[in-house]
Amino acid sequence: MSTFWNGRHVRLRGVEPEDWQTFKRFDEHTEHQRSVDALRPPRSAEGYRVWSAERAKAEPAGDCFMLGIEELRSGRLVGALSTADADPRTGRFHYGIGIGAEHHRKGYAADAVVLLLRYMFGERRYHKCEAGVYGYNEASLALHRRLGFVEEGRLRDHEFFAGRHHDLVVMGMTAQEFAQRHPFEEL
């Protein structure tokens, strides 16, 4: 069966209550925590259960939502992505993605981002996607460039963690730029 939410390697799906163990395991990696948000004090298993159950029941706030990224072959949760600051008036939205450390460099992030952009540009009529990438994260910068994102600016010393300030690189892609690389009729 073919579905809009399946890519070559992954499927985007809602967060399920039982995903709490996977999110807990992801958060045990400091770099993962920092890459998706900020380093936080340890949370209890019950805290993860409640968080995951709340996400599973949450209705999207307009076009702001969170989706799990599931590997097609195994059905395992390998990460999550979310949209934020979706503004239908300007046609602009932000997104963020986190892939568990053990699942890096397998094409999951690229596949998931293409699925998300296909939806936001092709179904929701957004015009532009923006993403913030830490300046030291060469793998993420390379991924975004490969997908067709353009570096639009660098906010110097913008984020603070690990005892120092870090640059935040603003990457952007328009619907037209996306369609040139990923024609909607092929998707």
C-alpha atoms as an extended CHARMM CRD file, in Angstrom:
* protein
*
       187  EXT
         1         1  MET       CA              0.0000000000        0.0000000000        0.0000000000  PROA      1               0.0000000000
         2         2  SER       CA              1.2890000000        3.4460000000       -0.9010000000  PROA      2               0.0000000000
         3         3  THR       CA              0.7540000000        6.3950000000        1.3810000000  PROA      3               0.0000000000
         4         4  PHE       CA              1.6750000000       10.0530000000        1.1880000000  PROA      4               0.0000000000
         5         5  TRP       CA              3.6490000000        9.7580000000        4.4340000000  PROA      5               0.0000000000
         6         6  ASN       CA              6.0050000000        6.9760000000        3.2560000000  PROA      6               0.0000000000
         7         7  GLY       CA              9.3800000000        7.8200000000        1.7760000000  PROA      7               0.0000000000
         8         8  ARG       CA             12.1060000000        5.4950000000        0.5490000000  PROA      8               0.0000000000
         9         9  HSD       CA             13.4390000000        4.7370000000        4.0370000000  PROA      9               0.0000000000
        10        10  VAL       CA             11.0160000000        6.1790000000        6.5700000000  PROA      10              0.0000000000
        11        11  ARG       CA              7.3940000000        6.8520000000        7.3640000000  PROA      11              0.0000000000
        12        12  LEU       CA              6.1690000000        9.9450000000        9.1860000000  PROA      12              0.0000000000
        13        13  ARG       CA              3.5710000000        9.1490000000       11.8320000000  PROA      13              0.0000000000
        14        14  GLY       CA              2.0270000000       10.5080000000       14.9730000000  PROA      14              0.0000000000
        15        15  VAL       CA              3.8090000000       10.1280000000       18.3000000000  PROA      15              0.0000000000
        16        16  GLU       CA              2.4650000000        7.1310000000       20.2400000000  PROA      16              0.0000000000
        17        17  PRO       CA              2.3300000000        6.7480000000       24.0450000000  PROA      17              0.0000000000
        18        18  GLU       CA              4.6950000000        3.7560000000       23.8730000000  PROA      18              0.0000000000
        19        19  ASP       CA              7.3770000000        5.8830000000       22.1640000000  PROA      19              0.0000000000
        20        20  TRP       CA              8.4710000000        7.1980000000       25.5790000000  PROA      20              0.0000000000
        21        21  GLN       CA             11.2660000000        4.6240000000       25.9440000000  PROA      21              0.0000000000
        22        22  THR       CA             12.8120000000        5.5930000000       22.6190000000  PROA      22              0.0000000000
        23        23  PHE       CA             12.6850000000        9.3170000000       23.4070000000  PROA      23              0.0000000000
        24        24  LYS       CA             14.2530000000        8.5820000000       26.8030000000  PROA      24              0.0000000000
        25        25  ARG       CA             17.0590000000        6.6370000000       25.0970000000  PROA      25              0.0000000000
        26        26  PHE       CA             17.6330000000        9.4840000000       22.6060000000  PROA      26              0.0000000000
        27        27  ASP       CA             17.8850000000       11.9950000000       25.4600000000  PROA      27              0.0000000000
        28        28  GLU       CA             20.5880000000        9.9310000000       27.1590000000  PROA      28              0.0000000000
        29        29  HSD       CA             22.9250000000       11.2870000000       24.4650000000  PROA      29              0.0000000000
        30        30  THR       CA             23.9850000000       14.8210000000       25.3840000000  PROA      30              0.0000000000
        31        31  GLU       CA             24.5870000000       15.9130000000       21.7920000000  PROA      31              0.0000000000
        32        32  HSD       CA             21.1230000000       14.7350000000       20.7640000000  PROA      32              0.0000000000
        33        33  GLN       CA             19.5240000000       16.7850000000       23.5420000000  PROA      33              0.0000000000
        34        34  ARG       CA             21.4870000000       19.8740000000       22.5670000000  PROA      34              0.0000000000
        35        35  SER       CA             20.7750000000       19.4740000000       18.8710000000  PROA      35              0.0000000000
        36        36  VAL       CA             16.9970000000       19.3800000000       19.3220000000  PROA      36              0.0000000000
        37        37  ASP       CA             16.6240000000       21.7690000000       22.2510000000  PROA      37              0.0000000000
        38        38  ALA       CA             18.8970000000       22.2040000000       25.2520000000  PROA      38              0.0000000000
        39        39  LEU       CA             20.5630000000       20.0300000000       27.8470000000  PROA      39              0.0000000000
        40        40  ARG       CA             18.0450000000       19.4640000000       30.6110000000  PROA      40              0.0000000000
        41        41  PRO       CA             18.2020000000       17.7120000000       33.9900000000  PROA      41              0.0000000000
        42        42  PRO       CA             17.3400000000       13.9950000000       33.8630000000  PROA      42              0.0000000000
        43        43  ARG       CA             13.6400000000       13.2140000000       33.7250000000  PROA      43              0.0000000000
        44        44  SER       CA             11.9600000000       10.1990000000       35.3250000000  PROA      44              0.0000000000
        45        45  ALA       CA             10.5300000000        7.3340000000       33.2970000000  PROA      45              0.0000000000
        46        46  GLU       CA              7.0920000000        8.5390000000       34.3980000000  PROA      46              0.0000000000
        47        47  GLY       CA              7.9420000000       12.0140000000       33.0950000000  PROA      47              0.0000000000
        48        48  TYR       CA              8.7120000000       10.5320000000       29.6750000000  PROA      48              0.0000000000
        49        49  ARG       CA              5.5180000000        8.4420000000       29.7630000000  PROA      49              0.0000000000
        50        50  VAL       CA              3.4160000000       11.5200000000       30.5140000000  PROA      50              0.0000000000
        51        51  TRP       CA              5.2160000000       13.6350000000       27.8820000000  PROA      51              0.0000000000
        52        52  SER       CA              4.7520000000       10.9690000000       25.1990000000  PROA      52              0.0000000000
        53        53  ALA       CA              1.0890000000       10.4030000000       26.1180000000  PROA      53              0.0000000000
        54        54  GLU       CA              0.4450000000       14.1540000000       25.9320000000  PROA      54              0.0000000000
        55        55  ARG       CA              2.0750000000       14.3520000000       22.4920000000  PROA      55              0.0000000000
        56        56  ALA       CA              0.0260000000       11.3730000000       21.3130000000  PROA      56              0.0000000000
        57        57  LYS       CA             -3.2340000000       13.1170000000       22.2880000000  PROA      57              0.0000000000
        58        58  ALA       CA             -2.2690000000       16.6270000000       21.1790000000  PROA      58              0.0000000000
        59        59  GLU       CA             -4.0770000000       18.1540000000       18.2380000000  PROA      59              0.0000000000
        60        60  PRO       CA             -1.8960000000       20.1780000000       15.8600000000  PROA      60              0.0000000000
        61        61  ALA       CA             -1.8960000000       23.9000000000       16.6080000000  PROA      61              0.0000000000
        62        62  GLY       CA             -2.6550000000       25.0960000000       13.0980000000  PROA      62              0.0000000000
        63        63  ASP       CA              0.2470000000       23.8700000000       11.0060000000  PROA      63              0.0000000000
        64        64  CYS       CA              2.5490000000       23.3590000000       14.0060000000  PROA      64              0.0000000000
        65        65  PHE       CA              2.9130000000       19.6910000000       14.8700000000  PROA      65              0.0000000000
        66        66  MET       CA              5.3360000000       16.9370000000       15.8340000000  PROA      66              0.0000000000
        67        67  LEU       CA              5.7170000000       13.6360000000       13.9740000000  PROA      67              0.0000000000
        68        68  GLY       CA              7.6680000000       10.4830000000       14.6750000000  PROA      68              0.0000000000
        69        69  ILE       CA             10.1030000000        9.1920000000       12.0620000000  PROA      69              0.0000000000
        70        70  GLU       CA              9.7810000000        5.4290000000       11.7010000000  PROA      70              0.0000000000
        71        71  GLU       CA             12.1100000000        3.1850000000        9.7060000000  PROA      71              0.0000000000
        72        72  LEU       CA             10.0440000000        1.4030000000        7.0500000000  PROA      72              0.0000000000
        73        73  ARG       CA             11.8110000000       -1.9710000000        7.2250000000  PROA      73              0.0000000000
        74        74  SER       CA             11.7610000000       -2.4640000000       10.9830000000  PROA      74              0.0000000000
        75        75  GLY       CA              8.9560000000       -0.1710000000       12.1340000000  PROA      75              0.0000000000
        76        76  ARG       CA             11.3340000000        1.2890000000       14.7510000000  PROA      76              0.0000000000
        77        77  LEU       CA             11.1510000000        4.9330000000       15.7780000000  PROA      77              0.0000000000
        78        78  VAL       CA             14.4300000000        6.5450000000       14.6520000000  PROA      78              0.0000000000
        79        79  GLY       CA             13.6830000000       10.2120000000       15.3270000000  PROA      79              0.0000000000
        80        80  ALA       CA             11.1390000000       13.0040000000       15.2200000000  PROA      80              0.0000000000
        81        81  LEU       CA             10.5400000000       16.2780000000       13.4570000000  PROA      81              0.0000000000
        82        82  SER       CA              8.3460000000       19.2380000000       14.1660000000  PROA      82              0.0000000000
        83        83  THR       CA              7.1290000000       22.4300000000       12.5890000000  PROA      83              0.0000000000
        84        84  ALA       CA              6.9780000000       25.7540000000       14.4200000000  PROA      84              0.0000000000
        85        85  ASP       CA              6.1120000000       29.3870000000       13.7690000000  PROA      85              0.0000000000
        86        86  ALA       CA              3.9080000000       28.3890000000       10.8220000000  PROA      86              0.0000000000
        87        87  ASP       CA              2.4090000000       31.6260000000        9.5040000000  PROA      87              0.0000000000
        88        88  PRO       CA             -0.1280000000       31.1730000000        6.6830000000  PROA      88              0.0000000000
        89        89  ARG       CA             -0.1870000000       34.9340000000        6.0250000000  PROA      89              0.0000000000
        90        90  THR       CA              3.5130000000       35.1300000000        5.1620000000  PROA      90              0.0000000000
        91        91  GLY       CA              3.7000000000       31.5310000000        3.9430000000  PROA      91              0.0000000000
        92        92  ARG       CA              6.6970000000       30.8220000000        6.1570000000  PROA      92              0.0000000000
        93        93  PHE       CA              7.4210000000       28.0890000000        8.7120000000  PROA      93              0.0000000000
        94        94  HSD       CA             10.3440000000       26.6580000000       10.6620000000  PROA      94              0.0000000000
        95        95  TYR       CA             11.1350000000       23.0320000000       11.2310000000  PROA      95              0.0000000000
        96        96  GLY       CA             13.4680000000       21.0050000000       13.3990000000  PROA      96              0.0000000000
        97        97  ILE       CA             14.5470000000       17.3860000000       13.2750000000  PROA      97              0.0000000000
        98        98  GLY       CA             16.3010000000       14.9730000000       15.5960000000  PROA      98              0.0000000000
        99        99  ILE       CA             17.5490000000       11.5170000000       14.6600000000  PROA      99              0.0000000000
       100       100  GLY       CA             18.7810000000        9.1070000000       17.3280000000  PROA      100             0.0000000000
       101       101  ALA       CA             22.5890000000        8.8010000000       17.3590000000  PROA      101             0.0000000000
       102       102  GLU       CA             22.5200000000        5.1270000000       16.3690000000  PROA      102             0.0000000000
       103       103  HSD       CA             20.5050000000        6.0120000000       13.2420000000  PROA      103             0.0000000000
       104       104  HSD       CA             22.6980000000        8.7940000000       11.8130000000  PROA      104             0.0000000000
       105       105  ARG       CA             23.9610000000        8.7030000000        8.2260000000  PROA      105             0.0000000000
       106       106  LYS       CA             21.3620000000        6.2640000000        6.9110000000  PROA      106             0.0000000000
       107       107  GLY       CA             19.3380000000        8.7140000000        4.8260000000  PROA      107             0.0000000000
       108       108  TYR       CA             16.4870000000        8.9370000000        7.3400000000  PROA      108             0.0000000000
       109       109  ALA       CA             16.7340000000       12.6830000000        7.9400000000  PROA      109             0.0000000000
       110       110  ALA       CA             16.8210000000       13.5580000000        4.2300000000  PROA      110             0.0000000000
       111       111  ASP       CA             13.8680000000       11.2860000000        3.5090000000  PROA      111             0.0000000000
       112       112  ALA       CA             11.8310000000       12.7150000000        6.3970000000  PROA      112             0.0000000000
       113       113  VAL       CA             12.5450000000       16.3440000000        5.4610000000  PROA      113             0.0000000000
       114       114  VAL       CA             11.4830000000       15.7590000000        1.8390000000  PROA      114             0.0000000000
       115       115  LEU       CA              8.2010000000       14.2340000000        3.0670000000  PROA      115             0.0000000000
       116       116  LEU       CA              7.5980000000       17.1920000000        5.3770000000  PROA      116             0.0000000000
       117       117  LEU       CA              8.3830000000       19.7880000000        2.7000000000  PROA      117             0.0000000000
       118       118  ARG       CA              6.2110000000       17.9730000000        0.1580000000  PROA      118             0.0000000000
       119       119  TYR       CA              3.3140000000       18.3040000000        2.6120000000  PROA      119             0.0000000000
       120       120  MET       CA              3.9100000000       21.8930000000        3.7150000000  PROA      120             0.0000000000
       121       121  PHE       CA              4.6260000000       23.2220000000        0.2080000000  PROA      121             0.0000000000
       122       122  GLY       CA              2.3870000000       20.9670000000       -1.8820000000  PROA      122             0.0000000000
       123       123  GLU       CA             -0.6180000000       20.5270000000        0.3960000000  PROA      123             0.0000000000
       124       124  ARG       CA             -0.5940000000       23.4760000000        2.8120000000  PROA      124             0.0000000000
       125       125  ARG       CA              0.5770000000       26.0910000000        0.2820000000  PROA      125             0.0000000000
       126       126  TYR       CA              3.4910000000       27.4300000000        2.3190000000  PROA      126             0.0000000000
       127       127  HSD       CA              6.0830000000       29.3950000000        0.3900000000  PROA      127             0.0000000000
       128       128  LYS       CA              9.2470000000       29.1360000000        2.4970000000  PROA      128             0.0000000000
       129       129  CYS       CA             10.8410000000       26.8630000000        5.0760000000  PROA      129             0.0000000000
       130       130  GLU       CA             13.5370000000       28.0180000000        7.4890000000  PROA      130             0.0000000000
       131       131  ALA       CA             15.8000000000       25.9430000000        9.7160000000  PROA      131             0.0000000000
       132       132  GLY       CA             18.4130000000       26.9030000000       12.2930000000  PROA      132             0.0000000000
       133       133  VAL       CA             21.5820000000       24.7990000000       12.3050000000  PROA      133             0.0000000000
       134       134  TYR       CA             24.4650000000       25.1240000000       14.7490000000  PROA      134             0.0000000000
       135       135  GLY       CA             27.5380000000       26.4180000000       12.9290000000  PROA      135             0.0000000000
       136       136  TYR       CA             29.7130000000       23.5330000000       14.1190000000  PROA      136             0.0000000000
       137       137  ASN       CA             27.2640000000       20.8610000000       12.8730000000  PROA      137             0.0000000000
       138       138  GLU       CA             28.8720000000       20.1610000000        9.5080000000  PROA      138             0.0000000000
       139       139  ALA       CA             26.7640000000       17.0450000000        8.8920000000  PROA      139             0.0000000000
       140       140  SER       CA             23.4980000000       18.9610000000        9.2870000000  PROA      140             0.0000000000
       141       141  LEU       CA             24.7470000000       21.8870000000        7.1970000000  PROA      141             0.0000000000
       142       142  ALA       CA             25.7610000000       19.4490000000        4.4390000000  PROA      142             0.0000000000
       143       143  LEU       CA             22.3680000000       17.7100000000        4.6130000000  PROA      143             0.0000000000
       144       144  HSD       CA             20.5010000000       20.9910000000        4.2410000000  PROA      144             0.0000000000
       145       145  ARG       CA             22.6740000000       22.0870000000        1.3210000000  PROA      145             0.0000000000
       146       146  ARG       CA             22.1630000000       18.7100000000       -0.3990000000  PROA      146             0.0000000000
       147       147  LEU       CA             18.4080000000       19.1090000000       -0.0030000000  PROA      147             0.0000000000
       148       148  GLY       CA             18.5700000000       22.5610000000       -1.6170000000  PROA      148             0.0000000000
       149       149  PHE       CA             18.5190000000       24.8690000000        1.3960000000  PROA      149             0.0000000000
       150       150  VAL       CA             20.4910000000       28.0970000000        1.0430000000  PROA      150             0.0000000000
       151       151  GLU       CA             22.4480000000       29.7510000000        3.8420000000  PROA      151             0.0000000000
       152       152  GLU       CA             20.6160000000       33.0100000000        4.4770000000  PROA      152             0.0000000000
       153       153  GLY       CA             22.5920000000       34.2620000000        7.4150000000  PROA      153             0.0000000000
       154       154  ARG       CA             24.6670000000       33.4800000000       10.4550000000  PROA      154             0.0000000000
       155       155  LEU       CA             23.7100000000       34.6590000000       13.9120000000  PROA      155             0.0000000000
       156       156  ARG       CA             27.0730000000       34.9140000000       15.6350000000  PROA      156             0.0000000000
       157       157  ASP       CA             27.4540000000       33.6660000000       19.2090000000  PROA      157             0.0000000000
       158       158  HSD       CA             23.6930000000       33.1450000000       19.2830000000  PROA      158             0.0000000000
       159       159  GLU       CA             23.3140000000       30.0280000000       21.4540000000  PROA      159             0.0000000000
       160       160  PHE       CA             25.1160000000       29.1220000000       24.6600000000  PROA      160             0.0000000000
       161       161  PHE       CA             26.0080000000       25.6090000000       25.8000000000  PROA      161             0.0000000000
       162       162  ALA       CA             29.0380000000       23.5350000000       26.7490000000  PROA      162             0.0000000000
       163       163  GLY       CA             30.6410000000       26.6080000000       28.2950000000  PROA      163             0.0000000000
       164       164  ARG       CA             30.6640000000       28.8220000000       25.2180000000  PROA      164             0.0000000000
       165       165  HSD       CA             28.5810000000       30.6120000000       22.6060000000  PROA      165             0.0000000000
       166       166  HSD       CA             27.8700000000       29.0560000000       19.2050000000  PROA      166             0.0000000000
       167       167  ASP       CA             26.7780000000       30.4560000000       15.8550000000  PROA      167             0.0000000000
       168       168  LEU       CA             23.3420000000       29.6200000000       14.4870000000  PROA      168             0.0000000000
       169       169  VAL       CA             23.1950000000       29.3290000000       10.6970000000  PROA      169             0.0000000000
       170       170  VAL       CA             19.8270000000       30.2520000000        9.1900000000  PROA      170             0.0000000000
       171       171  MET       CA             19.0100000000       28.0100000000        6.2240000000  PROA      171             0.0000000000
       172       172  GLY       CA             16.0430000000       28.5920000000        3.9200000000  PROA      172             0.0000000000
       173       173  MET       CA             14.2880000000       27.0000000000        0.9710000000  PROA      173             0.0000000000
       174       174  THR       CA             11.3310000000       28.2190000000       -1.0720000000  PROA      174             0.0000000000
       175       175  ALA       CA              8.6010000000       26.0240000000       -2.5160000000  PROA      175             0.0000000000
       176       176  GLN       CA              9.8860000000       26.7910000000       -6.0240000000  PROA      176             0.0000000000
       177       177  GLU       CA             13.4230000000       25.6920000000       -5.0900000000  PROA      177             0.0000000000
       178       178  PHE       CA             12.0210000000       22.5090000000       -3.5750000000  PROA      178             0.0000000000
       179       179  ALA       CA              9.8950000000       21.7380000000       -6.6540000000  PROA      179             0.0000000000
       180       180  GLN       CA             12.9250000000       22.0910000000       -8.9470000000  PROA      180             0.0000000000
       181       181  ARG       CA             14.6500000000       19.2520000000       -7.0720000000  PROA      181             0.0000000000
       182       182  HSD       CA             11.5660000000       17.2470000000       -6.1150000000  PROA      182             0.0000000000
       183       183  PRO       CA              8.7960000000       17.8000000000       -8.6930000000  PROA      183             0.0000000000
       184       184  PHE       CA              5.4210000000       17.3430000000       -7.0190000000  PROA      184             0.0000000000
       185       185  GLU       CA              4.1230000000       15.0810000000       -9.7970000000  PROA      185             0.0000000000
       186       186  GLU       CA              6.9500000000       12.6190000000       -9.0540000000  PROA      186             0.0000000000
       187       187  LEU       CA              6.1670000000       12.4560000000       -5.3590000000  PROA      187             0.0000000000
